[in-house]
């Protein structure tokens, strides 16, 4: 039998749960659902989302992928030409580099239990270690964008 085990069902539930919030965010963003009552259609077009949506509407709106991508890649016109998302990717890259170097230093020390090493090499999370080479390149590339 090739049925799902408990972990697979939990993961499937989590994915469906977040997908429902994602779709709800899109619906709230592009429709009048969860708008505050008493707002005219003309005012609705010019108002900020934060002013026209109810609290539940704002919670669901925060999951909208369209709004989040706009915020992530927005460049303010105050003279700041940096994309804030690049700093986040750079932080993740340096964390990945540190993880890879930590593992390499572990290999340079004498091992007392080779069974633990073989279990580590067989785990799915070990796939992150060889990918650290690309994280170094990503970190250096993004550091070039610093002003």
C-alpha positions in Angstrom: 0.0 0.0 0.0 1.4 3.4 -1.0 -0.8 5.5 1.3 0.4 8.6 3.1 1.9 8.3 6.6 1.0 10.7 9.4 3.8 13.2 8.5 2.6 13.4 4.9 -1.0 14.1 6.0 0.2 16.8 8.3 2.3 18.4 5.6 -0.6 18.2 3.1 -2.9 19.8 5.7 -0.4 22.7 6.3 0.0 23.3 2.6 -3.8 23.3 2.0 -4.2 25.6 5.0 -1.8 28.2 3.7 -3.1 27.9 0.2 -6.6 28.7 1.5 -5.2 31.8 3.2 -3.4 32.7 0.0 -6.6 32.5 -2.0 -8.6 34.4 0.7 -6.0 37.2 0.6 -6.4 37.5 -3.2 -10.2 37.6 -2.9 -10.1 40.2 -0.1 -7.7 42.4 -2.1 -9.6 42.5 -5.4 -13.2 42.4 -4.1 -15.3 44.4 -1.6 -15.4 41.5 0.9 -14.7 42.6 4.4 -14.9 46.3 3.6 -16.1 48.6 6.3 -19.7 49.5 5.9 -20.8 53.0 4.8 -17.9 53.7 2.4 -19.0 55.0 -1.0 -17.7 53.5 -4.2 -15.8 56.7 -5.1 -14.1 56.7 -1.7 -13.3 53.0 -2.0 -11.2 53.6 -5.1 -9.0 56.3 -3.5 -8.7 54.9 0.1 -5.8 52.9 1.3 -6.6 49.2 2.0 -5.8 49.7 5.7 -8.5 52.3 6.0 -11.3 50.5 4.1 -11.0 46.9 5.4 -12.2 45.4 8.6 -9.7 43.8 11.0 -10.5 40.3 9.7 -10.1 41.7 6.1 -6.7 43.1 7.0 -5.6 39.7 8.4 -6.6 37.9 5.3 -5.2 40.7 3.1 -1.8 40.2 4.7 -1.7 36.8 3.0 -2.2 38.2 -0.5 0.7 37.2 -2.7 0.1 40.1 -5.1 0.3 42.7 -2.3 3.3 41.1 -0.7 5.3 41.0 -3.9 4.5 44.6 -4.5 5.8 45.5 -1.0 8.9 43.3 -1.3 10.0 44.9 -4.6 8.9 48.4 -3.9 11.6 51.1 -4.2 10.8 54.3 -2.3 11.4 57.5 -4.0 13.2 59.1 -1.1 16.6 58.6 -2.7 16.9 55.1 -1.3 17.4 52.8 -4.3 18.0 49.5 -2.4 15.6 46.6 -2.6 15.0 45.5 1.0 14.4 41.9 -0.1 18.0 41.6 -1.2 19.1 42.2 2.4 16.9 39.3 3.5 18.3 37.0 0.8 21.8 38.0 1.8 21.1 37.1 5.4 19.9 33.7 4.4 22.9 33.2 2.2 25.4 34.0 5.0 23.6 31.7 7.3 23.9 29.0 4.7 27.6 29.7 4.3 28.1 29.5 8.1 26.2 26.1 8.1 28.5 24.7 5.4 31.6 25.9 7.1 30.5 24.5 10.4 30.0 21.1 8.8 33.5 21.3 7.1 35.1 22.1 10.5 33.3 19.1 11.9 34.8 16.8 9.3 38.3 18.0 10.2 38.0 16.9 13.8 38.5 13.2 14.8 35.2 11.3 14.7 34.4 8.9 17.6 31.2 7.6 16.1 31.0 6.9 12.4 27.4 5.7 12.7 26.2 9.2 13.5 28.1 10.5 10.4 26.5 8.0 8.1 23.0 8.8 9.5 23.7 12.5 8.9 24.8 11.9 5.3 21.6 10.0 4.6 19.2 12.6 6.0 17.3 14.9 3.7 18.6 18.0 5.4 22.1 17.1 4.4 21.2 18.3 0.9 21.7 21.8 2.2 25.4 21.3 2.9 26.7 20.9 -0.7 24.4 23.8 -1.8 26.4 26.1 0.4 28.8 26.6 -2.5 26.1 28.5 -4.4 25.2 30.5 -1.3 28.7 31.9 -1.3 28.3 33.1 -4.8 24.9 34.6 -4.0 26.3 36.4 -1.0 29.1 38.0 -3.0 26.8 38.9 -5.8 24.3 40.6 -3.4 27.1 42.3 -1.5 28.0 44.1 -4.8 24.6 45.8 -4.6 25.5 47.6 -1.4 25.8 51.4 -1.7 
